[in-house]
Amino acid sequence: MRIFHVSEESDIQVFHPRKPTRTDLNPTQGLVWAIDDQCLPNFLMPRNCPRVCYRVGPNTSESDRQTYLSSKSCSHVVVIENKWYETMKNTKLYLYEFDINEFTLQDENAGYYVSETSQIPIAKFEVVDVFQELFKRNVELRFVNNLWDMFDEIQNTTFRWSMCRMGFAQQRIEE
């Protein structure tokens, strides 16, 4: 298994622990975050791009597969708002790879790994075409006007899911 940190910054030499802003984590313990290669597609986006991500897991039902996947060959979907298309098209990303032995698993479902000590990447890769990188990884990318319906729906499925940067999503459309 490989783990990465995704950034729009091209020149990071050392990753220093940062105190988490998530309320479910110890706010006094700084962490270096990485993502495993299976969940990496959830982060192949501009940093603040809100997204709903889901993928097949060991308990995903056939009914959910038929309802939420458009192809039997694709088991991972990332949904973003239409307004992010141009930003995504023009974003260059850098994948910093780390030695997995320096990290511990923090969240298996999300693919998060953490280290409490500063880390030097063992490799760096440039992603010039984010769309192509997602397609290469057999990820279906969907564009919608508003993410909130999918946000609500996918939480009630048997998929493994992740919601990222929803604070930047357009407001809910109330009916």
N, CA, C and O atoms as a DFTB+ gen file, in Angstrom:
700 C
 N C O
     1  1       0.837      -1.180       0.000
     2  2       0.000       0.000       0.000
     3  2       0.881       1.242       0.000
     4  3       1.974       1.260       0.565
     5  1       0.368       2.271      -0.650
     6  2       1.074       3.554      -0.708
     7  2       0.195       4.624      -0.083
     8  3      -1.032       4.531      -0.125
     9  1       0.831       5.654       0.506
    10  2       0.085       6.767       1.094
    11  2       0.654       8.092       0.580
    12  3       1.843       8.207       0.279
    13  1      -0.235       9.091       0.488
    14  2       0.111      10.362      -0.138
    15  2      -0.501      11.541       0.615
    16  3      -1.469      11.396       1.362
    17  1       0.084      12.685       0.397
    18  2      -0.519      13.963       0.744
    19  2      -0.701      14.693      -0.583
    20  3       0.227      14.751      -1.389
    21  1      -1.889      15.249      -0.815
    22  2      -2.182      15.966      -2.062
    23  2      -2.152      17.459      -1.776
    24  3      -2.726      17.923      -0.790
    25  1      -1.480      18.208      -2.644
    26  2      -1.366      19.649      -2.443
    27  2      -1.300      20.369      -3.779
    28  3      -0.917      19.789      -4.795
    29  1      -1.676      21.637      -3.764
    30  2      -1.478      22.505      -4.927
    31  2      -0.112      23.183      -4.832
    32  3       0.301      23.881      -5.758
    33  1       0.586      22.983      -3.723
    34  2       1.920      23.553      -3.530
    35  2       2.975      22.596      -4.074
    36  3       2.956      21.400      -3.783
    37  1       3.878      23.129      -4.854
    38  2       4.859      22.280      -5.550
    39  2       6.180      22.099      -4.821
    40  3       7.007      21.293      -5.248
    41  1       6.399      22.828      -3.734
    42  2       7.739      22.858      -3.156
    43  2       7.806      22.518      -1.669
    44  3       8.628      23.085      -0.950
    45  1       6.969      21.616      -1.201
    46  2       6.991      21.251       0.211
    47  2       8.134      20.255       0.433
    48  3       8.163      19.184      -0.174
    49  1       9.052      20.615       1.290
    50  2      10.201      19.757       1.586
    51  2       9.958      18.882       2.816
    52  3      10.353      17.716       2.852
    53  1       9.300      19.467       3.826
    54  2       9.034      18.767       5.076
    55  2       7.597      19.067       5.494
    56  3       7.145      20.210       5.423
    57  1       6.897      18.046       5.921
    58  2       5.539      18.207       6.441
    59  2       5.618      18.167       7.962
    60  3       6.030      17.167       8.549
    61  1       5.221      19.263       8.586
    62  2       5.242      19.365      10.042
    63  2       3.829      19.102      10.576
    64  3       2.845      19.451       9.924
    65  1       3.730      18.495      11.744
    66  2       2.403      18.242      12.327
    67  2       1.629      19.547      12.513
    68  3       2.176      20.575      12.910
    69  1       0.325      19.459      12.206
    70  2      -0.589      20.591      12.409
    71  2      -1.684      20.155      13.354
    72  3      -2.128      19.007      13.328
    73  1      -2.115      21.082      14.189
    74  2      -3.194      20.773      15.126
    75  2      -4.507      20.667      14.336
    76  3      -4.816      21.541      13.526
    77  1      -5.275      19.600      14.572
    78  2      -6.508      19.401      13.803
    79  2      -7.588      20.403      14.178
    80  3      -7.658      20.872      15.314
    81  1      -8.419      20.716      13.210
    82  2      -9.567      21.590      13.459
    83  2     -10.839      20.773      13.659
    84  3     -11.863      21.307      14.085
    85  1     -10.775      19.484      13.352
    86  2     -11.936      18.613      13.550
    87  2     -12.223      18.483      15.034
    88  3     -11.308      18.295      15.836
    89  1     -13.483      18.583      15.394
    90  2     -13.869      18.540      16.802
    91  2     -13.795      17.132      17.400
    92  3     -13.819      16.981      18.621
    93  1     -13.704      16.101      16.555
    94  2     -13.639      14.736      17.065
    95  2     -12.209      14.280      17.355
    96  3     -11.990      13.135      17.751
    97  1     -11.239      15.172      17.158
    98  2      -9.833      14.832      17.392
    99  2      -9.249      15.703      18.500
   100  3      -9.761      16.784      18.792
   101  1      -8.183      15.224      19.107
   102  2      -7.500      15.957      20.160
   103  2      -6.914      17.253      19.568
   104  3      -6.023      17.189      18.721
   105  1      -7.396      18.403      19.997
   106  2      -6.940      19.662      19.411
   107  2      -5.513      20.057      19.801
   108  3      -4.963      21.011      19.251
   109  1      -4.914      19.328      20.745
   110  2      -3.563      19.670      21.180
   111  2      -2.491      18.812      20.503
   112  3      -1.301      19.100      20.635
   113  1      -2.891      17.777      19.789
   114  2      -1.938      16.845      19.174
   115  2      -1.813      17.120      17.680
   116  3      -2.725      16.820      16.910
   117  1      -0.687      17.690      17.272
   118  2      -0.451      17.959      15.858
   119  2      -0.261      16.668      15.071
   120  3       0.279      15.689      15.587
   121  1      -0.705      16.674      13.823
   122  2      -0.637      15.486      12.974
   123  2      -0.210      15.849      11.557
   124  3      -0.528      16.927      11.056
   125  1       0.504      14.946      10.928
   126  2       0.737      14.986       9.487
   127  2      -0.247      13.978       8.904
   128  3      -0.298      12.827       9.339
   129  1      -1.028      14.415       7.919
   130  2      -2.076      13.573       7.342
   131  2      -1.632      13.006       6.000
   132  3      -0.936      13.661       5.224
   133  1      -2.054      11.773       5.750
   134  2      -1.850      11.147       4.443
   135  2      -3.096      10.321       4.117
   136  3      -3.901       9.997       4.990
   137  1      -3.223       9.996       2.843
   138  2      -4.384       9.240       2.356
   139  2      -3.876       8.011       1.606
   140  3      -2.883       8.087       0.883
   141  1      -4.553       6.891       1.777
   142  2      -4.098       5.693       1.071
   143  2      -4.478       5.762      -0.409
   144  3      -5.333       6.551      -0.812
   145  1      -3.831       4.927      -1.197
   146  2      -4.039       4.992      -2.646
   147  2      -5.457       4.632      -3.049
   148  3      -5.928       5.100      -4.086
   149  1      -6.160       3.813      -2.262
   150  2      -7.531       3.453      -2.599
   151  2      -8.474       4.658      -2.472
   152  3      -9.397       4.808      -3.273
   153  1      -8.247       5.503      -1.479
   154  2      -9.102       6.680      -1.262
   155  2      -8.529       7.949      -1.882
   156  3      -9.156       9.006      -1.813
   157  1      -7.365       7.859      -2.478
   158  2      -6.715       9.021      -3.086
   159  2      -7.627       9.794      -4.043
   160  3      -7.574      11.024      -4.046
   161  1      -8.462       9.133      -4.857
   162  2      -9.316       9.903      -5.766
   163  2     -10.199      10.940      -5.079
   164  3     -10.573      11.936      -5.698
   165  1     -10.536      10.722      -3.817
   166  2     -11.355      11.694      -3.091
   167  2     -10.638      13.032      -2.920
   168  3     -11.271      14.046      -2.630
   169  1      -9.319      13.032      -3.099
   170  2      -8.526      14.234      -2.889
   171  2      -7.864      14.748      -4.163
   172  3      -7.064      15.682      -4.107
   173  1      -8.178      14.161      -5.290
   174  2      -7.641      14.645      -6.565
   175  2      -8.528      15.760      -7.093
   176  3      -9.112      15.653      -8.171
   177  1      -8.618      16.822      -6.321
   178  2      -9.491      17.974      -6.574
   179  2      -8.782      19.242      -6.118
   180  3      -7.824      19.178      -5.347
   181  1      -9.248      20.385      -6.588
   182  2      -8.777      21.632      -5.962
   183  2      -9.100      21.580      -4.461
   184  3     -10.127      21.025      -4.069
   185  1      -8.254      22.139      -3.646
   186  2      -8.353      21.999      -2.191
   187  2      -9.741      22.258      -1.631
   188  3     -10.254      21.433      -0.875
   189  1     -10.354      23.358      -1.972
   190  2     -11.627      23.737      -1.360
   191  2     -12.855      23.284      -2.143
   192  3     -13.970      23.712      -1.844
   193  1     -12.668      22.443      -3.119
   194  2     -13.784      21.932      -3.914
   195  2     -14.633      20.986      -3.060
   196  3     -14.144      19.948      -2.614
   197  1     -15.905      21.341      -2.832
   198  2     -16.762      20.432      -2.060
   199  2     -17.090      19.200      -2.903
   200  3     -17.253      19.289      -4.119
   201  1     -17.183      18.049      -2.231
   202  2     -17.447      16.833      -2.977
   203  2     -18.066      15.760      -2.096
   204  3     -17.856      15.699      -0.885
   205  1     -18.833      14.929      -2.763
   206  2     -19.410      13.734      -2.164
   207  2     -18.760      12.567      -2.884
   208  3     -18.851      12.446      -4.106
   209  1     -18.105      11.711      -2.118
   210  2     -17.365      10.585      -2.698
   211  2     -17.918       9.291      -2.119
   212  3     -18.237       9.212      -0.933
   213  1     -18.026       8.293      -2.961
   214  2     -18.431       6.991      -2.454
   215  2     -17.831       5.893      -3.312
   216  3     -17.557       6.069      -4.499
   217  1     -17.638       4.748      -2.661
   218  2     -17.034       3.603      -3.349
   219  2     -17.597       2.316      -2.785
   220  3     -18.112       2.271      -1.668
   221  1     -17.485       1.285      -3.580
   222  2     -17.958      -0.029      -3.172
   223  2     -17.096      -0.534      -2.025
   224  3     -15.870      -0.430      -2.056
   225  1     -17.746      -1.074      -1.030
   226  2     -17.072      -1.708       0.098
   227  2     -17.522      -3.152       0.203
   228  3     -18.323      -3.615      -0.608
   229  1     -17.018      -3.861       1.186
   230  2     -17.359      -5.280       1.318
   231  2     -18.836      -5.541       1.601
   232  3     -19.330      -6.639       1.344
   233  1     -19.542      -4.545       2.126
   234  2     -20.957      -4.725       2.468
   235  2     -21.903      -3.969       1.543
   236  3     -23.083      -3.819       1.862
   237  1     -21.411      -3.492       0.408
   238  2     -22.262      -2.734      -0.508
   239  2     -23.285      -3.670      -1.154
   240  3     -22.932      -4.713      -1.703
   241  1     -24.538      -3.283      -1.078
   242  2     -25.617      -4.120      -1.606
   243  2     -25.713      -4.020      -3.124
   244  3     -25.277      -3.043      -3.733
   245  1     -26.286      -5.042      -3.703
   246  2     -26.512      -5.043      -5.154
   247  2     -27.503      -3.945      -5.529
   248  3     -27.373      -3.322      -6.582
   249  1     -28.472      -3.713      -4.685
   250  2     -29.454      -2.656      -4.938
   251  2     -28.777      -1.282      -5.000
   252  3     -29.075      -0.487      -5.891
   253  1     -27.869      -1.001      -4.061
   254  2     -27.148       0.281      -4.079
   255  2     -26.261       0.380      -5.311
   256  3     -26.166       1.444      -5.924
   257  1     -25.618      -0.706      -5.674
   258  2     -24.786      -0.695      -6.885
   259  2     -25.617      -0.310      -8.104
   260  3     -25.210       0.532      -8.904
   261  1     -26.773      -0.928      -8.234
   262  2     -27.623      -0.661      -9.403
   263  2     -28.181       0.753      -9.389
   264  3     -28.368       1.359     -10.445
   265  1     -28.445       1.278      -8.211
   266  2     -29.028       2.617      -8.095
   267  2     -27.995       3.724      -8.296
   268  3     -28.303       4.738      -8.921
   269  1     -26.776       3.552      -7.779
   270  2     -25.828       4.660      -7.719
   271  2     -24.586       4.536      -8.602
   272  3     -23.799       5.478      -8.693
   273  1     -24.405       3.392      -9.248
   274  2     -23.269       3.246     -10.160
   275  2     -23.789       3.173     -11.592
   276  3     -24.783       2.499     -11.864
   277  1     -23.127       3.856     -12.487
   278  2     -23.593       3.853     -13.876
   279  2     -22.948       2.755     -14.706
   280  3     -23.362       2.516     -15.841
   281  1     -21.939       2.085     -14.159
   282  2     -21.227       1.055     -14.900
   283  2     -20.735      -0.019     -13.939
   284  3     -20.327       0.285     -12.817
   285  1     -20.773      -1.265     -14.374
   286  2     -20.257      -2.360     -13.537
   287  2     -18.743      -2.291     -13.391
   288  3     -18.180      -2.845     -12.447
   289  1     -18.085      -1.611     -14.328
   290  2     -16.622      -1.539     -14.283
   291  2     -16.109      -0.428     -13.362
   292  3     -14.908      -0.342     -13.106
   293  1     -16.993       0.404     -12.875
   294  2     -16.591       1.530     -12.022
   295  2     -17.144       1.317     -10.618
   296  3     -18.341       1.086     -10.444
   297  1     -16.268       1.396      -9.616
   298  2     -16.710       1.166      -8.242
   299  2     -16.454       2.369      -7.332
   300  3     -16.621       2.275      -6.116
   301  1     -16.051       3.490      -7.914
   302  2     -15.714       4.689      -7.138
   303  2     -16.295       5.903      -7.872
   304  3     -16.081       6.065      -9.073
   305  1     -17.023       6.746      -7.152
   306  2     -17.666       7.920      -7.751
   307  2     -17.313       9.154      -6.932
   308  3     -17.311       9.114      -5.702
   309  1     -17.017      10.246      -7.621
   310  2     -16.805      11.540      -6.991
   311  2     -17.789      12.511      -7.646
   312  3     -17.834      12.637      -8.870
   313  1     -18.575      13.195      -6.811
   314  2     -19.596      14.122      -7.288
   315  2     -19.196      15.528      -6.851
   316  3     -18.939      15.772      -5.672
   317  1     -19.144      16.456      -7.821
   318  2     -18.809      17.848      -7.499
   319  2     -19.827      18.774      -8.161
   320  3     -20.593      18.362      -9.032
   321  1     -19.817      20.013      -7.733
   322  2     -20.721      21.009      -8.305
   323  2     -20.199      21.487      -9.661
   324  3     -18.993      21.607      -9.875
   325  1     -21.137      21.753     -10.563
   326  2     -20.798      22.227     -11.912
   327  2     -19.853      23.418     -11.891
   328  3     -18.956      23.519     -12.728
   329  1     -20.050      24.311     -10.947
   330  2     -19.265      25.552     -10.934
   331  2     -17.773      25.313     -10.699
   332  3     -16.972      26.230     -10.883
   333  1     -17.386      24.109     -10.300
   334  2     -15.981      23.797     -10.063
   335  2     -15.274      23.229     -11.294
   336  3     -14.073      22.962     -11.246
   337  1     -15.990      23.045     -12.373
   338  2     -15.394      22.437     -13.571
   339  2     -14.154      23.208     -14.052
   340  3     -13.087      22.617     -14.222
   341  1     -14.289      24.510     -14.270
   342  2     -13.168      25.311     -14.796
   343  2     -11.986      25.319     -13.834
   344  3     -10.838      25.185     -14.259
   345  1     -12.260      25.476     -12.548
   346  2     -11.172      25.470     -11.560
   347  2     -10.448      24.132     -11.594
   348  3      -9.219      24.074     -11.559
   349  1     -11.219      23.071     -11.662
   350  2     -10.605      21.745     -11.683
   351  2      -9.787      21.534     -12.956
   352  3      -8.708      20.942     -12.921
   353  1     -10.301      22.015     -14.053
   354  2      -9.599      21.875     -15.330
   355  2      -8.250      22.595     -15.308
   356  3      -7.309      22.182     -15.986
   357  1      -8.163      23.657     -14.535
   358  2      -6.952      24.479     -14.505
   359  2      -6.086      24.275     -13.264
   360  3      -5.166      25.055     -13.016
   361  1      -6.368      23.250     -12.497
   362  2      -5.609      22.994     -11.274
   363  2      -4.531      21.947     -11.521
   364  3      -4.777      20.912     -12.139
   365  1      -3.346      22.236     -11.030
   366  2      -2.241      21.280     -11.045
   367  2      -2.038      20.821      -9.607
   368  3      -2.000      21.632      -8.681
   369  1      -1.909      19.514      -9.436
   370  2      -1.728      18.951      -8.098
   371  2      -0.378      18.256      -7.978
   372  3       0.235      17.860      -8.969
   373  1       0.057      18.124      -6.742
   374  2       1.292      17.415      -6.436
   375  2       0.981      16.344      -5.406
   376  3       0.364      16.618      -4.377
   377  1       1.411      15.126      -5.691
   378  2       1.223      14.007      -4.781
   379  2       2.555      13.742      -4.091
   380  3       3.539      13.372      -4.732
   381  1       2.568      13.932      -2.804
   382  2       3.764      13.661      -2.006
   383  2       3.582      12.291      -1.367
   384  3       2.650      12.078      -0.591
   385  1       4.466      11.378      -1.693
   386  2       4.367      10.026      -1.151
   387  2       5.211       9.906       0.115
   388  3       6.298      10.475       0.217
   389  1       4.679       9.148       1.081
   390  2       5.365       8.941       2.352
   391  2       5.659       7.461       2.580
   392  3       5.050       6.583       1.969
   393  1       6.600       7.216       3.468
   394  2       6.885       5.863       3.940
   395  2       5.762       5.472       4.900
   396  3       5.601       6.088       5.953
   397  1       5.008       4.477       4.545
   398  2       3.855       4.065       5.364
   399  2       4.269       3.619       6.759
   400  3       3.467       3.686       7.691
   401  1       5.494       3.170       6.915
   402  2       5.962       2.713       8.231
   403  2       6.057       3.841       9.253
   404  3       6.175       3.583      10.450
   405  1       6.007       5.074       8.796
   406  2       6.073       6.236       9.687
   407  2       4.685       6.717      10.119
   408  3       4.573       7.690      10.864
   409  1       3.631       6.042       9.656
   410  2       2.252       6.476       9.890
   411  2       1.434       5.366      10.532
   412  3       1.773       4.186      10.440
   413  1       0.349       5.770      11.183
   414  2      -0.616       4.812      11.723
   415  2      -1.976       5.090      11.100
   416  3      -2.286       6.225      10.738
   417  1      -2.774       4.052      10.981
   418  2      -4.120       4.177      10.427
   419  2      -4.984       4.972      11.396
   420  3      -5.064       4.643      12.580
   421  1      -5.627       6.015      10.893
   422  2      -6.503       6.833      11.728
   423  2      -7.976       6.536      11.434
   424  3      -8.803       6.550      12.345
   425  1      -8.308       6.265      10.157
   426  2      -9.699       6.001       9.765
   427  2      -9.678       5.106       8.527
   428  3      -9.379       5.566       7.425
   429  1      -9.995       3.828       8.716
   430  2      -9.932       2.872       7.611
   431  2     -10.910       3.210       6.494
   432  3     -10.552       3.133       5.319
   433  1     -12.134       3.582       6.839
   434  2     -13.141       3.901       5.837
   435  2     -12.695       5.058       4.949
   436  3     -12.868       5.010       3.731
   437  1     -12.127       6.090       5.551
   438  2     -11.694       7.269       4.801
   439  2     -10.293       7.119       4.224
   440  3      -9.888       7.913       3.375
   441  1      -9.554       6.120       4.669
   442  2      -8.194       5.915       4.175
   443  2      -7.180       6.873       4.767
   444  3      -6.137       7.120       4.162
   445  1      -7.472       7.423       5.951
   446  2      -6.598       8.406       6.580
   447  2      -5.511       7.733       7.415
   448  3      -5.770       6.819       8.199
   449  1      -4.299       8.214       7.220
   450  2      -3.151       7.807       8.030
   451  2      -2.558       9.065       8.630
   452  3      -2.603      10.132       8.018
   453  1      -1.998       8.943       9.839
   454  2      -1.430      10.107      10.511
   455  2      -0.080       9.777      11.122
   456  3       0.226       8.628      11.440
   457  1       0.718      10.830      11.273
   458  2       1.995      10.744      11.977
   459  2       2.065      11.930      12.921
   460  3       1.615      13.028      12.592
   461  1       2.628      11.704      14.085
   462  2       2.777      12.775      15.064
   463  2       4.116      13.488      14.930
   464  3       4.400      14.423      15.679
   465  1       4.940      13.053      13.979
   466  2       6.263      13.656      13.805
   467  2       6.399      14.234      12.399
   468  3       5.686      13.824      11.483
   469  1       7.300      15.168      12.235
   470  2       7.556      15.759      10.911
   471  2       7.959      14.661       9.933
   472  3       8.616      13.688      10.303
   473  1       7.550      14.838       8.672
   474  2       7.800      13.816       7.657
   475  2       8.393      14.434       6.390
   476  3       7.983      15.506       5.945
   477  1       9.364      13.727       5.830
   478  2       9.960      14.110       4.545
   479  2       9.425      13.145       3.505
   480  3       9.536      11.932       3.680
   481  1       8.845      13.656       2.424
   482  2       8.304      12.759       1.388
   483  2       9.405      11.913       0.761
   484  3      10.551      12.348       0.650
   485  1       9.042      10.695       0.352
   486  2       9.993       9.818      -0.332
   487  2       9.908       9.992      -1.846
   488  3      10.794       9.546      -2.575
   489  1       8.828      10.648      -2.325
   490  2       8.662      10.910      -3.758
   491  2       7.627      12.010      -3.939
   492  3       6.822      12.288      -3.051
   493  1       7.671      12.628      -5.119
   494  2       6.684      13.654      -5.474
   495  2       6.286      13.429      -6.924
   496  3       7.136      13.196      -7.783
   497  1       4.970      13.501      -7.189
   498  2       4.440      13.328      -8.533
   499  2       3.576      14.524      -8.895
   500  3       2.829      15.032      -8.058
   501  1       3.675      14.965     -10.114
   502  2       2.883      16.095     -10.597
   503  2       1.678      15.572     -11.366
   504  3       1.812      14.682     -12.206
   505  1       0.506      16.123     -11.082
   506  2      -0.717      15.787     -11.803
   507  2      -1.155      17.040     -12.544
   508  3      -1.667      17.983     -11.941
   509  1      -0.950      17.041     -13.854
   510  2      -1.266      18.209     -14.673
   511  2      -2.731      18.194     -15.109
   512  3      -3.360      19.247     -15.209
   513  1      -3.270      17.014     -15.367
   514  2      -4.654      16.859     -15.823
   515  2      -5.402      16.012     -14.799
   516  3      -5.320      14.784     -14.811
   517  1      -6.132      16.685     -13.916
   518  2      -6.827      16.001     -12.833
   519  2      -7.892      15.058     -13.378
   520  3      -8.066      13.954     -12.863
   521  1      -8.601      15.486     -14.413
   522  2      -9.627      14.632     -15.011
   523  2      -9.011      13.320     -15.499
   524  3      -9.531      12.240     -15.216
   525  1      -7.916      13.420     -16.223
   526  2      -7.254      12.227     -16.754
   527  2      -6.772      11.316     -15.630
   528  3      -6.845      10.093     -15.745
   529  1      -6.286      11.903     -14.561
   530  2      -5.819      11.105     -13.420
   531  2      -6.974      10.316     -12.801
   532  3      -6.811       9.149     -12.446
   533  1      -8.124      10.946     -12.675
   534  2      -9.297      10.246     -12.141
   535  2      -9.745       9.135     -13.086
   536  3     -10.045       8.025     -12.646
   537  1      -9.790       9.430     -14.365
   538  2     -10.229       8.424     -15.347
   539  2      -9.254       7.252     -15.377
   540  3      -9.667       6.099     -15.501
   541  1      -7.967       7.546     -15.264
   542  2      -6.941       6.503     -15.238
   543  2      -7.159       5.555     -14.057
   544  3      -6.838       4.368     -14.129
   545  1      -7.702       6.091     -12.989
   546  2      -7.958       5.304     -11.785
   547  2      -9.359       4.690     -11.799
   548  3      -9.807       4.140     -10.793
   549  1     -10.041       4.782     -12.923
   550  2     -11.374       4.208     -13.118
   551  2     -12.401       4.792     -12.143
   552  3     -13.238       4.079     -11.590
   553  1     -12.311       6.105     -11.952
   554  2     -13.241       6.820     -11.081
   555  2     -14.249       7.549     -11.958
   556  3     -13.887       8.225     -12.921
   557  1     -15.508       7.400     -11.609
   558  2     -16.549       8.139     -12.314
   559  2     -16.681       9.511     -11.666
   560  3     -16.831       9.616     -10.448
   561  1     -16.625      10.551     -12.470
   562  2     -16.762      11.918     -11.991
   563  2     -18.109      12.444     -12.453
   564  3     -18.415      12.420     -13.646
   565  1     -18.912      12.917     -11.514
   566  2     -20.245      13.456     -11.835
   567  2     -20.293      14.925     -11.448
   568  3     -19.690      15.355     -10.464
   569  1     -21.024      15.673     -12.249
   570  2     -21.244      17.094     -11.990
   571  2     -22.719      17.325     -11.732
   572  3     -23.574      16.827     -12.464
   573  1     -23.013      18.086     -10.681
   574  2     -24.398      18.405     -10.322
   575  2     -24.496      19.894      -9.999
   576  3     -23.485      20.550      -9.750
   577  1     -25.699      20.411     -10.005
   578  2     -25.902      21.815      -9.638
   579  2     -25.720      22.031      -8.143
   580  3     -25.197      23.062      -7.719
   581  1     -26.150      21.060      -7.345
   582  2     -26.115      21.202      -5.900
   583  2     -25.820      19.838      -5.274
   584  3     -26.412      18.834      -5.670
   585  1     -24.917      19.797      -4.308
   586  2     -24.467      18.536      -3.717
   587  2     -25.355      17.989      -2.604
   588  3     -25.222      16.819      -2.244
   589  1     -26.244      18.787      -2.055
   590  2     -26.888      18.415      -0.803
   591  2     -27.810      17.206      -0.923
   592  3     -27.906      16.425       0.024
   593  1     -28.490      17.026      -2.052
   594  2     -29.335      15.832      -2.191
   595  2     -28.475      14.574      -2.139
   596  3     -28.818      13.615      -1.449
   597  1     -27.353      14.574      -2.870
   598  2     -26.464      13.416      -2.870
   599  2     -25.837      13.235      -1.487
   600  3     -25.667      12.107      -1.025
   601  1     -25.499      14.327      -0.837
   602  2     -24.955      14.291       0.524
   603  2     -25.906      13.525       1.446
   604  3     -25.483      12.645       2.196
   605  1     -27.188      13.869       1.383
   606  2     -28.184      13.219       2.235
   607  2     -28.408      11.762       1.836
   608  3     -28.482      10.884       2.696
   609  1     -28.515      11.509       0.550
   610  2     -28.819      10.161       0.060
   611  2     -27.725       9.148       0.357
   612  3     -27.998       8.064       0.872
   613  1     -26.488       9.499       0.032
   614  2     -25.410       8.508       0.051
   615  2     -25.100       8.030       1.470
   616  3     -24.568       6.936       1.654
   617  1     -25.429       8.845       2.468
   618  2     -25.204       8.436       3.861
   619  2     -26.123       7.289       4.278
   620  3     -25.858       6.596       5.260
   621  1     -27.197       7.097       3.529
   622  2     -28.159       6.038       3.840
   623  2     -27.987       4.822       2.943
   624  3     -28.918       4.036       2.770
   625  1     -26.801       4.669       2.376
   626  2     -26.512       3.519       1.523
   627  2     -25.495       2.615       2.205
   628  3     -25.041       2.882       3.318
   629  1     -25.155       1.552       1.517
   630  2     -24.165       0.605       2.031
   631  2     -22.779       0.868       1.452
   632  3     -21.869       0.059       1.635
   633  1     -22.608       1.996       0.751
   634  2     -21.293       2.367       0.217
   635  2     -20.381       2.859       1.341
   636  3     -20.847       3.245       2.413
   637  1     -19.087       2.839       1.076
   638  2     -18.141       3.584       1.897
   639  2     -18.157       4.993       1.310
   640  3     -17.994       5.160       0.101
   641  1     -18.350       5.996       2.143
   642  2     -18.495       7.346       1.618
   643  2     -17.658       8.344       2.414
   644  3     -17.255       8.098       3.551
   645  1     -17.417       9.482       1.764
   646  2     -16.673      10.573       2.376
   647  2     -17.214      11.882       1.815
   648  3     -17.439      12.001       0.611
   649  1     -17.418      12.845       2.674
   650  2     -17.870      14.180       2.264
   651  2     -16.745      15.150       2.616
   652  3     -16.293      15.195       3.760
   653  1     -16.302      15.912       1.646
   654  2     -15.161      16.802       1.862
   655  2     -15.514      18.243       1.525
   656  3     -16.185      18.514       0.528
   657  1     -15.065      19.146       2.351
   658  2     -15.161      20.589       2.113
   659  2     -16.594      21.064       1.863
   660  3     -16.813      21.980       1.072
   661  1     -17.558      20.450       2.528
   662  2     -18.963      20.807       2.300
   663  2     -19.275      22.234       2.753
   664  3     -20.294      22.794       2.351
   665  1     -18.436      22.817       3.564
   666  2     -18.633      24.217       3.951
   667  2     -18.502      25.168       2.771
   668  3     -18.938      26.317       2.849
   669  1     -17.904      24.697       1.675
   670  2     -17.757      25.511       0.470
   671  2     -18.842      25.205      -0.567
   672  3     -18.847      25.792      -1.649
   673  1     -19.751      24.298      -0.244
   674  2     -20.822      23.926      -1.178
   675  2     -21.851      25.046      -1.266
   676  3     -22.009      25.846      -0.344
   677  1     -22.544      25.080      -2.398
   678  2     -23.647      26.018      -2.540
   679  2     -24.700      25.694      -1.471
   680  3     -24.765      24.571      -0.971
   681  1     -25.507      26.676      -1.137
   682  2     -26.525      26.454      -0.125
   683  2     -27.525      25.413      -0.597
   684  3     -27.731      25.202      -1.792
   685  1     -28.134      24.774       0.386
   686  2     -29.186      23.798       0.079
   687  2     -30.315      24.485      -0.677
   688  3     -30.631      25.650      -0.437
   689  1     -30.903      23.746      -1.581
   690  2     -32.085      24.227      -2.284
   691  2     -33.286      23.646      -1.566
   692  3     -33.509      22.436      -1.589
   693  1     -34.044      24.493      -0.941
   694  2     -35.238      24.044      -0.193
   695  2     -36.416      23.999      -1.133
   696  3     -36.624      24.896      -1.951
   697  1     -37.183      22.932      -0.999
   698  2     -38.373      22.784      -1.857
   699  2     -39.595      23.296      -1.165
   700  3     -40.688      23.253      -1.731
